[in-house]
Amino acid sequence: MLQAASSCHVAAKSARVWPASAFAGFSVTRILALLAISALPFAAFSADKPSVQKARAFKAVEIGALTVSSSAALVLDPKTGQILYSKNADHAAPIASITKLMTAMVVLDAKLPLDESVALSTEDIDTLKKSSSRLPIGAHFRRDDLIRLALMASDNRAASALGRTYPGGMPAFVNAMNAKAKTIGLDHAHFVDSSGLSPQNVASPADLGKLVAHASSYPLIREYSTTPAADVTLAENGRKLGFVNTNALVRASDWQIGVSKTGYISEAGKCLVMQAMVAGQPVVIVLLDSWGKLTRVGDANRIRKWLERKPAKVAVTP
């Protein structure tokens, strides 16, 4: 049994303050230098891919007041299809767990019984990336609970079980994923599994803009992908497990998010896609290969502020 939790926690941001005594005896030049150093964004130094970080210099693209640090990005008006901002938007790249949005759509399109009990098997263990899961092998879950856990908590065993129990098994499921991609016009997308663990799951930001816009038409995907937290009670022993949404912005009270999905494997970097209300209008945000730990969140916040300052945007491409 899975229950959505009503409480969530938001990390507070802290500002760096320099006491007046710290500047005693310093020249004006020295003071200006210190102030310049303090203004450097923390995200530029915070990364969870140190080996890549050494080889790749931090490079941001600035358009007016907008700075996007992710390697590829797209900002889309889903109502008109107008691209408001793009960066490497037509280049296909690994998308990691963003794949799970397609997984959810294919399951829902098949109209499989959502209350049907699905048992996790050893086939659902990740042998490619060796990722962990707190869902025990042999445990039974409703199909709709697996969809929720795959979307909100990005659980790979849940996503694997959804594909494995599709009529015809995983091969038929992957075929259905690629057929769906073609139907909705994802020109550069290709899928090989239901979890996104393989780097061969690829798409461009332009593809993902369409994917998110299409996924937003599914009420369950909107609900499940934006569940802030949920408790799972294992039927076998009554043990309760708590899960939180992998997108910290979903747990933030100042965002209105309709669809959300995060992703990470080493080949893809940190990824984030969202459909959200900004300045009273729906907007789709796609961020790929955000190498810093906080880069994708920082980019999303910068995009929102950019749109709020000037809601009527023209398309820009670095």
Secondary structure, DSSP 8 states (H G I E B T S, - for coil): -EEEES-------------GGGGTT--HHHHHHHHHHHTS-GGGT-BS-HHHHHHS----EEETTEEE-SSEEEEE-TTT--EEEEESTT--EE-GGGHHHHHHHHHHHTT--TT-EEE--GGGS--SS----SS-TT-EEEHHHHHHHHHHS--HHHHHHHHHTSTTHHHHHHHHHHHHHHHTT-TT-B-S-SSS-STT-EE-HHHHHHHHHHHTT-HHHHHHHT--EEEEE-TTT--EEEEE-S-TTTT-TT-EEEEEEEEEETTTEEEEEEEEEETTEEEEEEEEEE-BTTHHHHHHHHHHHHHHH-SS---B--
